[in-house]
């Protein structure tokens, strides 16, 4: 792990969108019973609760871009 880039605090909006996506999709398939609006509401609620409870969500910086051949 010494070559891992340092972690930084995740953007709260990015975290909420990630939660909403996880509540809406299973991999690439969309859940049949999950509505997008309900997933967003649930993600907002979960993120707010975690923030009020003192949790800090960390995220790695983006990796290097792909090199173009040639």
C-alpha positions in Angstrom: 0.0 0.0 0.0 2.9 2.5 0.1 2.3 3.3 -3.6 -1.3 4.2 -3.1 -2.2 7.8 -3.6 -3.3 9.7 -0.5 -7.0 9.8 0.3 -9.0 13.0 0.3 -12.5 13.8 1.6 -15.1 12.8 -0.9 -17.5 15.4 -2.3 -20.8 15.1 -0.5 -22.8 15.4 -3.7 -20.7 12.8 -5.4 -21.3 10.5 -2.4 -25.1 11.1 -2.6 -25.1 10.3 -6.4 -23.1 7.1 -5.8 -25.6 6.0 -3.1 -28.6 6.8 -5.3 -26.9 4.8 -8.2 -26.3 1.8 -5.9 -30.0 2.0 -4.8 -31.2 2.1 -8.4 -28.9 -0.3 -10.2 -27.4 -3.8 -9.6 -24.3 -3.6 -11.7 -25.6 -2.5 -15.1 -29.2 -3.7 -14.6 -31.8 -1.4 -13.2 -33.8 -2.7 -10.3 -37.4 -3.2 -11.3 -38.8 -2.2 -7.9 -36.7 0.9 -7.3 -37.7 4.3 -8.5 -35.0 6.9 -9.3 -36.8 9.5 -7.1 -37.0 7.2 -4.1 -33.3 6.3 -4.5 -32.4 9.9 -4.5 -34.5 10.6 -1.4 -33.0 7.6 0.4 -29.5 8.6 -0.5 -30.0 12.1 0.8 -31.3 10.7 4.1 -28.5 8.2 4.5 -25.8 10.8 3.6 -27.3 13.4 6.0 -27.4 10.8 8.8 -23.8 9.6 8.3 -22.6 13.2 8.2 -24.5 14.1 11.4 -23.0 11.0 13.0 -19.5 12.2 12.3 -18.6 9.8 9.5 -16.1 11.1 6.9 -16.1 9.4 3.5 -12.7 9.3 1.8 -12.0 8.9 -1.8 -8.8 8.2 -3.8 -7.8 10.8 -6.4 -8.6 9.9 -10.0 -6.1 7.6 -11.7 -3.9 8.6 -14.6 -5.7 8.8 -18.0 -5.3 6.2 -20.7 -2.4 6.7 -23.1 -3.4 7.0 -26.7 -1.5 4.6 -29.0 0.8 6.0 -31.6 
